[in-house]
Amino acid sequence: MTSAAPWNPPGQIEHVQLLLDSFARLLGRDLVPRDASPVEQARLLFESAFVVVSHGTEADPVLNYANATALELWEMDLATFVQTPSRLTAEPMHRDERARLLERTRRDGYVDDYSGIRISQSGRRFRIEQALVWNLVDAAGHLRGQAATFDRWTPLPPDANEPRLH
């Protein structure tokens, strides 16, 4: 038996369609070409050179998607990433700012001007720039989470006072 492709774990194809459909509905354009099969679209998104991540709607939202670029940036494998509370991707001193961003996104549908500092699993800090954050809304109009994409980030010097992501 062959192992599943990294872009095709159980439920992932449907989740990618939710990501892509929500993005297109809110922004009027596609994140990746949509003329291929859903499996091919999932592969294209996973292998994209830009970051795509998402989380669910839990009280303390848990990450539920990352493409290969995001996994490399946050220095995690997919199994670890999708068990991580979303707030842990930001340093403690930047979590209030992140929470305000997510509330603004929830209210407005999307935000296309976000910049902020994030931290990888090993403690490596980086600034994301011009991130686009959008609500994931299913065909029935139910909020299913939020997603973000960006293609610009800058490594930052370590902050000896900040803990590593756990």
Secondary structure as GFF3:
##gff-version 3
##sequence-region A 1 166
A	DSSP	alpha_helix	12	27	.	.	.	ID=ss1
A	DSSP	alpha_helix	38	46	.	.	.	ID=ss2
A	DSSP	beta_strand	51	55	.	.	.	ID=ss3
A	DSSP	beta_strand	63	66	.	.	.	ID=ss4
A	DSSP	alpha_helix	68	74	.	.	.	ID=ss5
A	DSSP	alpha_helix	78	81	.	.	.	ID=ss6
A	DSSP	three_ten_helix	86	89	.	.	.	ID=ss7
A	DSSP	three_ten_helix	92	94	.	.	.	ID=ss8
A	DSSP	alpha_helix	95	108	.	.	.	ID=ss9
A	DSSP	beta_strand	110	119	.	.	.	ID=ss10
A	DSSP	beta_strand	125	137	.	.	.	ID=ss11
A	DSSP	beta_strand	143	150	.	.	.	ID=ss12
A	DSSP	beta_strand	152	155	.	.	.	ID=ss13
###
